[in-house]
Amino acid sequence: MYVVGTAGHVDHGKSTLVKALTGIDPDRLQEEKDRGMTIDLGFAWLELPSGREVSIVDVPGHERFIKNMLAGVGGIDVALLVIAADEGIMPQTEEHLAILELLRVKRAVVALTKRDLVDADWLELVVEDVSARLQRSTLSGAPVVVVSAVTGEGLADLLATLDRALDNTPPREDLGRPRLPIDRVFTIAGFGTVVTGTLIGGRLQAGQELEVQPGGLKARARGLQMHKHKVEVAQPGNRVAANLAGLSTDDLRRGQVVTVPGWLRPTLALDVSLRLLPAAKPLPHNATVTFHAGSAEAVARVSLLEGDQLQPGETGWAQLRLGEPVALAKGDLFVLRTPNETIGGGEVVEPHARRHRRRQADVAEALQLLQRGSPEELVLRAVDQRELADLPAIVQRSGLPADQVRATVQALLAESRLVQVNEHYATGASWERLTGRLLGTLSAYHQQYPLRSGMPKEELKSRVGLAARLFNQLLERLEAAGRLVQSESSVRLPEHRPAFDPAQQREAERLLEALARDRFSPPSLTDLAQELALDAELLGALVEQRQIVRVGESIAYLPDAYDEMVAKIVERIRASGSITVAEVRDLFNTSRKYSLGIMEHLDEQRITRRVGDARVLR
């Protein structure tokens, strides 16, 4: 199914012609009927002579309602440009023509209406004038059909001409990323909230879980309709009404997009290729304009990346910073307006842009690559910007279909141009950046703490800035390559070995000698550290290397003494069923301070547990 969109000056007979062709009055608002002028979007449908069914979007022609026209003209396959024979080309005819060019509508049929109001000579002049004007546009060669909605003259010919215009129009591609830009929101009694739009990018299915952006609202497709007929699956390229369960009309508005969860993110900044219309005034850097894309509208500030002004008829790189979030994808087309006129438009090259320095050649080169690059270049760039990216992220950033991304990734892996880390991918450059950052962080840690056996994993993960699962996958990959060694809680470089310098070795030996003087009642570790002027890092290294076993703030044993104490305590509990702190004191001929300290330590180690005044084995 295809979508035909009307275009043309106010009062040139667009709605009257649609009603004559379809039998449906597209003017649904009472104000429109009272004023005899289309204010908002109207919709109808018909069957062409070939049996092909098409939707028709009827747009307002008055200059005050151009923004409503823009909300409906996106996603059309053929433009039906309506020009009244008694007036010919008028200001909004020109503006609508410019909008069609900016949105790259390549197929059009011109309906020269109100034939019944002009004579043959005048009609011939108007046809020549219209044909000459079209020659200077991207719609050059579009057929012109003379019609009268009042007498019916030419209507059959117009339908046949529309049919032929669609013969070579390819159906909308299913990219697996459906988007329904909302152009109407209303309620139907007994059904609830309904939204309509022209479906692009993929199919929707009844019962499907959906998401509305901006807003991240969750919904379910309770039902789908096309031309008032219920369907289970709506294909891209169709006018679709979706009954959304879980949302009210207060939650929704024109400009939002219905899609599947997890891929479409709203943005406030986008990099674009911007073309200024030849009839526009020069556009200065930092100009404020109105941005239109799909059915969305937002105020935007234009940051020109290559100069201080964009001249009429020129195309340049720019960054648009929006006054409110808009849900966009790479490759989307847009139109810019001032309060009184359409001034230009272009293509979204990067929907989630970072700030750029102006007048930088490398920025322009990167944007040009992103706009025109091959699938391989687009995938590599999408991966490189994220260091590690999974397939959904690559699909989103490259703007390519998911199937094409998968095939391209496999080809790049075979050529060793991508590195795979489980379900994530990196380019050679991004892999080296990431691994260099991680290994550099480890190296700096070893230099700062040479006596520590390794860096805590949690600290390394935080400094590198990776999610836990991805971090662990990266460690496994680097360990398999022999570039690091990991224990349960820490990571080190393979060449790192904690070693005491001569002075530290002497300090350590003095401490060990002091602890050996009374194996089960050693001197206070706190006092020894002060007396011997021991560095905290040295103490930590001795504990980590198990040259001493610390059981409390001020109590530490030599390993053989500690192991003997633990063995005897466990043996006594097994023989007697339990042991008290007093019994531990007597067993080792020590004081309550030491016996309580060792038992609290064994509780913490989950070797014993306290029951009343005694300890039992866990």
C-alpha positions as CSV (number, residue, x, y, z in Angstrom):
1,M,0.0,0.0,0.0
2,Y,1.2,3.5,-0.7
3,V,0.5,7.1,0.6
4,V,-0.4,10.0,-1.6
5,G,-0.1,13.5,-0.1
6,T,-1.7,16.6,-1.4
7,A,0.2,19.9,-1.7
8,G,-0.8,23.3,-3.0
9,H,-2.0,26.8,-2.2
10,V,-5.0,27.6,0.0
11,D,-8.4,27.4,-1.8
12,H,-7.0,25.6,-4.8
13,G,-9.4,22.7,-4.2
14,K,-7.3,20.0,-2.6
15,S,-10.0,18.8,-0.2
16,T,-12.8,19.1,-2.7
17,L,-10.7,17.0,-5.1
18,V,-10.0,14.4,-2.5
19,K,-13.7,14.1,-1.7
20,A,-14.5,13.8,-5.4
21,L,-12.0,11.0,-5.9
22,T,-12.8,9.1,-2.7
23,G,-16.2,10.0,-1.5
24,I,-14.6,10.9,1.9
25,D,-14.6,14.4,3.2
26,P,-11.1,15.0,4.7
27,D,-12.2,18.1,6.5
28,R,-13.1,16.6,9.8
29,L,-13.2,19.7,12.0
30,Q,-16.3,21.9,12.1
31,E,-14.2,25.0,11.9
32,E,-12.8,23.7,8.6
33,K,-16.3,23.2,7.2
34,D,-17.4,26.6,8.5
35,R,-14.4,28.4,6.9
36,G,-14.2,26.3,3.8
37,M,-10.5,25.8,4.4
38,T,-8.4,22.9,5.6
39,I,-6.7,23.8,9.0
40,D,-5.3,20.4,10.1
41,L,-4.5,17.1,8.4
42,G,-7.3,15.2,6.7
43,F,-7.2,11.5,5.6
44,A,-9.0,9.4,3.0
45,W,-8.3,6.4,0.9
46,L,-9.3,4.9,-2.5
47,E,-8.7,2.0,-4.9
48,L,-6.9,2.8,-8.1
49,P,-7.9,1.2,-11.5
50,S,-5.2,-1.5,-11.0
51,G,-6.8,-2.5,-7.7
52,R,-4.0,-0.9,-5.8
53,E,-5.2,0.7,-2.6
54,V,-3.7,4.0,-1.5
55,S,-4.0,6.3,1.5
56,I,-4.4,10.1,0.9
57,V,-3.1,12.7,3.4
58,D,-4.8,16.0,2.7
59,V,-2.7,19.0,4.0
60,P,-3.7,22.6,4.7
61,G,-2.5,25.2,2.1
62,H,-2.8,28.4,4.1
63,E,0.6,29.9,5.2
64,R,-0.5,30.0,8.8
65,F,-0.9,26.2,8.8
66,I,2.3,25.1,7.1
67,K,3.4,23.4,10.3
68,N,0.4,21.2,10.1
69,M,1.2,20.5,6.4
70,L,4.7,19.4,7.4
71,A,3.3,17.0,10.0
72,G,1.6,15.1,7.3
73,V,3.8,15.3,4.2
74,G,6.6,13.1,5.6
75,G,6.4,9.5,4.5
76,I,4.4,10.1,1.3
77,D,5.2,8.1,-1.9
78,V,3.7,10.4,-4.4
79,A,2.7,14.1,-4.1
80,L,-0.6,15.3,-5.6
81,L,0.3,18.9,-6.4
82,V,-3.0,20.8,-6.7
83,I,-3.0,24.0,-8.7
84,A,-6.2,26.0,-9.5
85,A,-6.5,26.7,-13.2
86,D,-8.0,30.1,-12.6
87,E,-5.0,31.3,-10.4
88,G,-2.0,29.2,-11.4
89,I,1.1,29.0,-9.3
90,M,0.8,31.0,-6.0
91,P,3.0,31.7,-3.0
92,Q,2.1,28.5,-1.1
93,T,2.4,26.5,-4.3
94,E,6.0,27.6,-4.3
95,E,6.6,26.9,-0.6
96,H,5.0,23.4,-0.9
97,L,7.2,22.7,-3.9
98,A,10.3,23.7,-1.9
99,I,9.2,21.4,1.0
100,L,8.7,18.5,-1.4
101,E,12.2,19.0,-2.7
102,L,13.7,19.3,0.8
103,L,12.0,16.0,1.8
104,R,13.2,14.4,-1.4
105,V,9.8,13.5,-2.8
106,K,10.7,12.3,-6.3
107,R,7.3,11.4,-7.7
108,A,4.4,13.8,-8.3
109,V,1.3,14.2,-10.3
110,V,-0.1,17.8,-10.9
111,A,-3.9,18.2,-10.7
112,L,-4.9,21.4,-12.5
113,T,-8.2,21.9,-10.8
114,K,-11.2,24.2,-11.5
115,R,-11.2,23.5,-15.2
116,D,-14.9,24.5,-15.3
117,L,-13.9,28.1,-14.4
118,V,-11.5,28.9,-17.3
119,D,-11.6,28.9,-21.1
120,A,-9.3,26.8,-23.3
121,D,-6.8,29.7,-24.1
122,W,-6.3,30.5,-20.5
123,L,-6.0,26.9,-19.6
124,E,-3.2,26.4,-22.2
125,L,-1.2,29.3,-20.8
126,V,-1.5,27.9,-17.2
127,V,-0.4,24.4,-18.3
128,E,2.6,25.9,-20.0
129,D,3.5,28.0,-17.0
130,V,3.2,25.0,-14.6
131,S,5.3,22.8,-16.9
132,A,8.0,25.4,-17.1
133,R,8.1,25.9,-13.3
134,L,8.3,22.1,-12.8
135,Q,11.3,22.0,-15.1
136,R,13.2,24.0,-12.6
137,S,12.4,21.6,-9.8
138,T,13.2,18.0,-8.8
139,L,9.7,17.2,-10.0
140,S,10.6,17.9,-13.6
141,G,8.5,15.8,-16.0
142,A,5.7,15.3,-13.5
143,P,2.4,14.7,-15.5
144,V,-0.2,17.5,-15.5
145,V,-3.8,16.4,-15.5
146,V,-6.6,18.9,-16.0
147,V,-9.6,18.2,-13.8
148,S,-12.9,19.6,-12.4
149,A,-14.1,18.2,-9.1
150,V,-17.5,19.9,-9.9
151,T,-18.2,18.3,-13.3
152,G,-16.0,15.2,-12.9
153,E,-13.9,16.0,-15.9
154,G,-10.5,14.4,-15.9
155,L,-11.0,12.4,-12.6
156,A,-10.6,9.0,-14.3
157,D,-7.5,10.2,-16.1
158,L,-6.1,11.5,-12.8
159,L,-6.6,8.1,-11.1
160,A,-5.0,6.3,-14.0
161,T,-2.0,8.8,-13.9
162,L,-1.6,8.2,-10.1
163,D,-1.7,4.5,-10.8
164,R,1.1,4.8,-13.3
165,A,3.2,7.0,-11.0
166,L,3.1,4.2,-8.5
167,D,4.1,1.4,-11.0
168,N,7.8,2.0,-10.5
169,T,7.6,3.1,-6.8
170,P,9.3,0.5,-4.6
171,P,7.5,-0.5,-1.4
172,R,8.8,0.8,1.8
173,E,11.7,-1.2,3.2
174,D,11.3,-3.3,6.4
175,L,14.4,-2.4,8.4
176,G,13.1,-4.1,11.5
177,R,12.9,-0.7,13.3
178,P,9.2,0.4,13.0
179,R,8.3,4.0,13.6
180,L,4.8,5.5,13.7
181,P,5.2,9.3,14.0
182,I,2.0,10.3,15.7
183,D,-0.1,12.9,13.8
184,R,-3.4,12.4,15.6
185,V,-4.4,11.3,19.1
186,F,-8.0,10.6,20.0
187,T,-10.3,8.2,22.0
188,I,-12.9,5.8,20.6
189,A,-15.6,4.7,23.0
190,G,-15.1,1.1,24.1
191,F,-11.6,0.9,22.7
192,G,-9.6,3.7,24.4
193,T,-6.6,5.7,23.1
194,V,-5.9,5.6,19.4
195,V,-3.0,7.2,17.5
196,T,-2.5,7.5,13.8
197,G,0.5,8.0,11.5
198,T,2.3,6.8,8.5
199,L,4.3,3.7,9.4
200,I,7.9,3.6,8.3
201,G,11.0,1.4,9.1
202,G,9.3,-1.9,9.9
203,R,6.1,-3.7,10.7
204,L,3.8,-3.5,13.7
205,Q,1.9,-6.5,15.0
206,A,-1.3,-6.6,17.2
207,G,-0.4,-7.5,20.8
208,Q,3.1,-6.2,20.4
209,E,4.8,-4.4,23.3
210,L,5.6,-0.8,22.2
211,E,7.3,2.3,23.4
212,V,6.5,5.9,22.8
213,Q,9.4,8.4,22.5
214,P,10.1,11.0,23.7
215,G,8.9,9.9,27.1
216,G,9.8,6.2,27.2
217,L,6.2,5.4,27.7
218,K,5.3,1.7,27.6
219,A,2.2,0.4,25.8
220,R,0.8,-2.5,24.0
221,A,-0.8,-2.6,20.6
222,R,-4.3,-3.7,21.6
223,G,-5.3,-3.5,17.9
224,L,-4.3,-2.1,14.5
225,Q,-6.4,-0.7,11.7
226,M,-5.8,0.4,8.2
227,H,-8.6,2.2,6.4
228,K,-11.0,1.2,9.2
229,H,-10.3,-2.5,8.7
230,K,-8.7,-4.5,11.5
231,V,-5.4,-6.0,10.7
232,E,-3.0,-8.3,12.6
233,V,0.1,-7.0,11.0
234,A,0.7,-3.5,9.5
235,Q,3.5,-3.2,6.9
236,P,5.7,-0.1,6.5
237,G,4.4,2.4,4.0
238,N,0.8,2.4,5.3
239,R,-1.4,4.7,7.2
240,V,-2.0,3.0,10.5
241,A,-4.3,3.5,13.5
242,A,-3.0,1.9,16.6
243,N,-5.1,1.3,19.7
244,L,-2.7,1.7,22.6
245,A,-3.4,-0.1,25.9
246,G,-1.9,1.4,29.0
247,L,-1.9,5.1,27.9
248,S,-4.4,7.9,27.9
249,T,-4.7,10.8,25.4
250,D,-3.2,13.0,28.1
251,D,0.1,11.0,27.8
252,L,0.4,11.5,24.0
253,R,0.8,14.3,21.5
254,R,1.6,14.9,17.9
255,G,5.3,14.6,17.3
256,Q,5.9,11.6,19.5
257,V,6.8,8.3,17.8
258,V,5.4,4.8,18.5
259,T,8.1,2.1,18.1
260,V,9.5,-1.1,19.6
261,P,11.4,-0.8,22.9
262,G,15.1,-0.4,23.2
263,W,16.5,1.4,20.1
264,L,15.0,4.8,19.5
265,R,16.4,7.5,21.9
266,P,15.2,11.1,22.0
267,T,17.8,13.8,21.3
268,L,18.5,17.4,21.9
269,A,21.5,17.8,19.6
270,L,22.0,16.5,16.1
271,D,24.6,16.9,13.3
272,V,23.0,17.6,9.9
273,S,23.7,18.4,6.3
274,L,21.8,21.6,5.9
275,R,20.7,23.2,2.6
276,L,19.4,26.7,2.4
277,L,16.8,27.5,-0.2
278,P,17.9,29.8,-3.0
279,A,15.1,32.3,-2.2
280,A,16.0,32.4,1.5
281,K,18.1,35.1,3.3
282,P,21.6,34.3,4.5
283,L,21.5,32.1,7.6
284,P,23.8,33.3,10.4
285,H,25.5,31.2,12.9
286,N,23.4,30.7,16.1
287,A,20.2,31.6,14.3
288,T,17.0,30.4,15.9
289,V,14.6,28.5,13.7
290,T,11.7,26.1,13.9
291,F,12.7,22.4,13.2
292,H,10.2,20.0,11.6
293,A,10.8,16.3,11.1
294,G,8.2,13.6,10.7
295,S,5.3,15.0,12.7
296,A,7.5,16.7,15.3
297,E,8.2,20.4,15.7
298,A,10.7,22.1,18.0
299,V,12.6,25.3,18.3
300,A,16.3,24.9,17.3
301,R,19.5,26.9,17.4
302,V,21.7,26.5,14.3
303,S,25.4,26.1,15.0
304,L,27.2,26.4,11.6
305,L,30.3,24.2,11.7
306,E,32.2,25.7,8.7
307,G,31.5,29.5,8.7
308,D,29.6,32.4,10.1
309,Q,26.8,32.4,7.4
310,L,25.2,29.9,5.1
311,Q,24.4,31.6,1.8
312,P,21.1,31.0,-0.2
313,G,21.4,27.9,-2.3
314,E,24.4,26.5,-0.3
315,T,24.7,23.3,1.6
316,G,26.9,23.0,4.7
317,W,27.4,21.1,8.0
318,A,25.6,22.3,11.1
319,Q,24.7,21.2,14.5
320,L,21.1,21.8,15.6
321,R,20.4,22.1,19.4
322,L,16.7,21.6,20.1
323,G,14.6,23.3,22.7
324,E,12.8,20.0,23.5
325,P,13.6,16.3,22.9
326,V,12.7,14.8,19.5
327,A,12.9,11.1,18.6
328,L,15.0,10.8,15.4
329,A,17.1,8.3,13.5
330,K,20.1,8.7,11.2
331,G,19.0,9.6,7.6
332,D,15.8,11.4,8.6
333,L,14.9,14.4,6.6
334,F,13.9,17.7,8.1
335,V,12.7,21.2,7.2
336,L,13.6,24.5,8.9
337,R,11.3,27.5,9.0
338,T,11.2,31.0,10.4
339,P,7.9,32.4,11.6
340,N,6.9,33.4,8.0
341,E,8.7,31.1,5.6
342,T,10.4,27.8,4.8
343,I,14.1,28.5,4.6
344,G,15.8,25.2,4.2
345,G,16.2,21.6,5.4
346,G,18.4,18.6,5.0
347,E,19.4,15.2,6.4
348,V,20.2,14.0,10.0
349,V,23.7,12.5,9.9
350,E,24.2,12.0,13.6
351,P,21.1,12.0,15.8
352,H,23.0,12.1,19.1
353,A,25.7,14.6,18.5
354,R,28.5,15.7,20.7
355,R,29.7,19.3,20.7
356,H,32.2,20.1,18.0
357,R,34.7,22.9,17.7
358,R,33.8,25.0,14.7
359,R,35.9,25.3,11.5
360,Q,37.6,21.9,12.0
361,A,38.4,19.9,8.8
362,D,38.3,16.6,10.6
363,V,34.8,17.2,11.9
364,A,33.5,17.9,8.3
365,E,35.4,14.8,7.1
366,A,33.9,12.6,9.8
367,L,30.3,13.9,9.0
368,Q,30.8,13.3,5.3
369,L,31.9,9.8,5.9
370,L,29.0,9.2,8.2
371,Q,26.6,10.5,5.6
372,R,28.0,8.8,2.5
373,G,30.2,6.0,3.8
374,S,30.0,2.3,2.7
375,P,28.3,-0.2,5.1
376,E,31.8,-1.2,6.2
377,E,32.8,2.4,6.9
378,L,29.5,3.1,8.8
379,V,29.8,0.0,10.9
380,L,33.5,0.7,11.7
381,R,32.6,4.2,12.7
382,A,29.7,3.2,14.8
383,V,31.9,0.7,16.7
384,D,34.8,3.0,17.0
385,Q,32.7,5.7,18.7
386,R,31.6,3.3,21.4
387,E,34.9,1.4,21.9
388,L,32.9,-1.7,22.5
389,A,29.4,-2.0,20.9
390,D,26.9,-4.7,20.6
391,L,24.7,-5.3,17.5
392,P,21.7,-3.2,18.6
393,A,24.1,-0.2,19.2
394,I,25.7,-0.7,15.8
395,V,22.4,-0.8,14.1
396,Q,21.2,2.4,15.8
397,R,24.4,4.4,15.1
398,S,25.0,3.2,11.6
399,G,21.4,3.6,10.4
400,L,21.7,0.3,8.5
401,P,19.2,-2.6,8.5
402,A,20.0,-5.2,11.2
403,D,20.5,-8.0,8.6
404,Q,23.1,-5.8,6.8
405,V,24.8,-5.0,10.0
406,R,25.2,-8.6,10.9
407,A,26.6,-9.5,7.5
408,T,29.0,-6.6,7.5
409,V,30.2,-7.4,11.0
410,Q,30.9,-11.0,10.0
411,A,32.8,-9.8,7.0
412,L,34.9,-7.4,9.0
413,L,35.7,-10.1,11.6
414,A,36.9,-12.4,8.8
415,E,39.2,-9.6,7.6
416,S,40.4,-9.0,11.2
417,R,39.1,-5.4,11.1
418,L,36.9,-6.0,14.1
419,V,37.7,-7.6,17.4
420,Q,35.0,-9.7,19.1
421,V,34.5,-9.7,22.9
422,N,31.6,-12.2,23.3
423,E,28.6,-10.2,22.0
424,H,30.5,-6.9,21.7
425,Y,32.8,-5.7,19.0
426,A,35.7,-3.2,18.7
427,T,37.8,-1.8,15.9
428,G,41.5,-2.3,16.2
429,A,41.9,1.4,17.2
430,S,39.1,1.3,19.8
431,W,40.4,-2.0,21.2
432,E,43.8,-0.6,21.6
433,R,42.4,2.6,23.2
434,L,40.3,0.5,25.7
435,T,43.0,-2.0,26.5
436,G,45.6,0.7,26.7
437,R,43.4,2.6,29.2
438,L,42.8,-0.5,31.3
439,L,46.4,-1.6,31.3
440,G,47.7,1.9,31.8
441,T,45.4,2.2,34.8
442,L,46.9,-1.0,36.2
443,S,50.4,0.2,35.6
444,A,49.8,3.5,37.3
445,Y,48.3,1.6,40.3
446,H,51.4,-0.7,40.6
447,Q,53.6,2.4,40.5
448,Q,51.6,4.1,43.3
449,Y,51.3,0.9,45.4
450,P,54.3,-1.3,44.5
451,L,53.9,-3.5,47.6
452,R,50.3,-4.5,46.8
453,S,49.8,-7.7,44.8
454,G,47.2,-6.2,42.5
455,M,44.4,-3.7,42.0
456,P,41.0,-4.4,43.4
457,K,38.6,-5.4,40.5
458,E,35.9,-3.0,41.6
459,E,38.2,-0.1,41.7
460,L,39.6,-0.9,38.2
461,K,36.1,-1.3,36.8
462,S,35.1,2.0,38.2
463,R,38.1,3.8,36.7
464,V,37.8,2.2,33.3
465,G,34.0,3.0,33.3
466,L,32.6,-0.3,32.0
467,A,29.5,-2.3,33.1
468,A,30.3,-5.4,35.2
469,R,29.5,-8.0,32.6
470,L,31.5,-6.2,29.8
471,F,34.4,-5.6,32.3
472,N,34.6,-9.3,33.2
473,Q,34.6,-10.3,29.5
474,L,37.4,-7.9,28.8
475,L,39.5,-9.3,31.7
476,E,39.0,-12.8,30.5
477,R,40.1,-11.8,27.0
478,L,43.2,-10.0,28.2
479,E,44.1,-12.8,30.6
480,A,43.8,-15.4,27.8
481,A,46.1,-13.2,25.8
482,G,48.6,-13.1,28.7
483,R,48.3,-9.4,29.2
484,L,47.1,-9.5,32.8
485,V,46.6,-11.9,35.7
486,Q,43.5,-11.9,37.8
487,S,42.6,-13.4,41.2
488,E,39.2,-13.6,42.8
489,S,39.3,-10.0,43.9
490,S,42.2,-8.3,42.2
491,V,44.1,-7.8,38.9
492,R,47.8,-7.3,38.1
493,L,50.1,-7.0,35.2
494,P,52.0,-10.3,34.5
495,E,55.4,-8.7,35.3
496,H,54.3,-7.1,38.6
497,R,55.8,-8.7,41.7
498,P,55.7,-6.9,45.0
499,A,59.2,-6.7,46.4
500,F,60.7,-5.0,49.4
501,D,63.7,-2.7,49.1
502,P,66.5,-3.3,51.6
503,A,65.2,-0.8,54.1
504,Q,61.7,-2.2,53.9
505,Q,63.1,-5.7,54.3
506,R,64.9,-4.7,57.4
507,E,61.8,-3.2,58.9
508,A,59.8,-6.3,58.1
509,E,62.3,-8.6,59.8
510,R,62.3,-6.4,62.9
511,L,58.5,-6.7,63.1
512,L,58.6,-10.5,62.6
513,E,61.2,-10.9,65.3
514,A,59.1,-8.9,67.7
515,L,56.0,-11.0,67.1
516,A,58.0,-14.2,67.5
517,R,59.1,-13.3,71.1
518,D,55.7,-14.4,72.5
519,R,53.9,-16.5,69.9
520,F,50.4,-16.4,71.4
521,S,50.6,-13.0,73.2
522,P,52.6,-10.9,70.7
523,P,53.2,-7.2,71.3
524,S,50.5,-4.7,70.2
525,L,50.8,-4.3,66.4
526,T,49.8,-0.6,66.7
527,D,52.5,0.0,69.3
528,L,55.1,-1.9,67.2
529,A,54.2,0.1,64.1
530,Q,54.8,3.4,65.9
531,E,57.9,2.1,67.6
532,L,59.5,0.8,64.4
533,A,58.0,3.6,62.2
534,L,56.4,1.0,59.9
535,D,54.7,2.3,56.8
536,A,51.0,1.3,56.4
537,E,51.8,-0.1,52.9
538,L,54.5,-2.3,54.3
539,L,52.1,-3.7,56.9
540,G,49.5,-4.2,54.2
541,A,52.0,-6.1,52.1
542,L,53.0,-8.4,55.0
543,V,49.3,-9.2,55.6
544,E,48.7,-9.8,51.9
545,Q,51.7,-12.0,51.6
546,R,50.7,-13.9,54.8
547,Q,53.9,-13.1,56.5
548,I,51.7,-12.0,59.4
549,V,48.0,-12.8,60.1
550,R,46.1,-9.8,61.4
551,V,43.1,-10.7,63.6
552,G,42.3,-7.3,64.9
553,E,43.4,-3.7,64.9
554,S,46.3,-4.3,67.3
555,I,46.7,-8.1,67.2
556,A,48.7,-10.0,64.6
557,Y,50.3,-13.4,64.7
558,L,53.0,-15.2,62.8
559,P,51.4,-17.7,60.4
560,D,52.6,-20.8,62.2
561,A,51.3,-19.5,65.5
562,Y,48.0,-18.6,64.1
563,D,47.6,-21.9,62.3
564,E,48.5,-23.8,65.5
565,M,45.9,-21.8,67.5
566,V,43.1,-22.4,65.0
567,A,43.9,-26.1,64.8
568,K,43.9,-26.5,68.6
569,I,40.6,-24.5,69.0
570,V,38.9,-26.6,66.3
571,E,40.2,-29.8,67.9
572,R,38.9,-28.8,71.3
573,I,35.4,-27.9,70.0
574,R,35.2,-31.2,68.2
575,A,36.1,-33.1,71.3
576,S,33.9,-31.1,73.7
577,G,31.3,-29.6,71.5
578,S,32.1,-26.0,72.3
579,I,34.7,-23.7,73.8
580,T,34.6,-20.4,75.8
581,V,36.9,-17.4,75.7
582,A,38.2,-18.3,79.1
583,E,39.1,-21.8,77.9
584,V,40.9,-20.4,74.9
585,R,42.8,-18.1,77.3
586,D,43.9,-21.1,79.4
587,L,44.6,-23.2,76.4
588,F,47.3,-20.8,75.2
589,N,48.3,-19.2,78.5
590,T,47.4,-15.8,77.3
591,S,45.1,-12.9,78.3
592,R,41.4,-12.3,77.6
593,K,42.4,-9.6,75.1
594,Y,44.0,-12.2,72.9
595,S,41.6,-15.0,73.4
596,L,38.6,-12.7,72.7
597,G,40.4,-11.3,69.6
598,I,41.1,-14.7,68.1
599,M,37.5,-16.0,68.7
600,E,35.9,-12.9,67.2
601,H,38.2,-13.3,64.2
602,L,37.2,-17.0,63.8
603,D,33.5,-15.9,63.9
604,E,34.2,-13.4,61.1
605,Q,35.9,-16.1,59.1
606,R,32.8,-18.3,59.6
607,I,34.8,-21.0,61.3
608,T,32.9,-20.6,64.6
609,R,29.8,-19.0,65.8
610,R,28.7,-17.8,69.2
611,V,26.1,-19.6,71.2
612,G,25.6,-17.8,74.5
613,D,29.0,-17.5,76.1
614,A,30.5,-20.3,74.1
615,R,31.6,-20.9,70.5
616,V,30.7,-23.9,68.3
617,L,31.8,-24.9,64.8
618,R,29.7,-23.7,61.9
